[in-house]
Amino acid sequence: VLRATLQADRPQSGIQLILVALSDRTEQVALDRMRSDFIVNASHELRTPLASLIGFIETLQGPAADDAPARIRFLAIMAGQAARMRRLIDNLLSLSRIQMHEHERPSGRVAPGELLLRIADEHEPQLVAAGVVLTIEIDDDLPQLVADADQLAQVLQNLLDNALKYAGRPGRQGQVMLAAHAARVGLDPSSNGPSPNGVVLVVEDDGLGIAPHHVPRLTERFYRVETAGPPKSGSGLGLAIVKHIVGRHGGRLTIEGRPGQGARFSVWLPAAPRPER
Ligand code: ADP
């Protein structure tokens, strides 16, 4: 508005400037709102385990001071709550680091098949604990990706952690599938021609899937779906992290809820140009 007033001697451009100033303001209000929602949500998520820790400390200092079996049990619960707080803080820091560098394109080279196998190996103890059968499909001769290896590993870790959490249905052994296929994605909007070569990484489970109305909101920070049965651990930040990393790599995340069949997450990433001969 101030800028518009300064231009008052040029009435036509003045009107344009008022509109620009108003839309700037609307954007600013939306940003402020997002920031304060974020702080409220983050504080709430941290307060819950903290309240439980304080409760147990008070019990151990008072009524349970001389109760050895209770002390062992309470300390185990407290360790779990402290670990939950640490996970949440690690995820918050990771998200803010990724957002800070969001506009810098990654420059490393990553072989997607090798990365997939490494992440599967690292998850072996969790696979065994969850009693899940893992299938892996990797195309021959996949191109390399221009990527930040640590961030891409984090994408696969977060998706695989979720798949292991939600795989299987009552009375059936869970199944998870990991795949890396060569793929093109739609048309390249900038050239209207075929899109560049790429690789699609797929993480699929055979759990209950996700109802369609939740799917568009899953990558929002702290968005979690209440499910029947025992609550699953998690911070609600895993998919927000995935979305930001994929965005930074110029890729695309597709979520198929497939209720009753199990969710499928596909990450398409552009291939590095082949070296000239
Ligand atoms: P969390 O730390 O809660 O897992 P995410 O951002 O990774 O956070 O996931 C957000 C929500 O998406 C989860 O709470 C869960 O409700 C849903 N979700 C994610 N992956 C799956 C899956 N493979 N099957 C069913 N629901 C899923």
Boltz pocket constraint, residues with backbone or C-beta under 6 A from the ligand:
constraints:
  - pocket:
      binder: B
      contacts: [[A, 158], [A, 159], [A, 162], [A, 163], [A, 166], [A, 205], [A, 207], [A, 209], [A, 210], [A, 218], [A, 219], [A, 220], [A, 223], [A, 224], [A, 225], [A, 226], [A, 233], [A, 234], [A, 235], [A, 236], [A, 237], [A, 238], [A, 239], [A, 240], [A, 263]]
      max_distance: 6.0
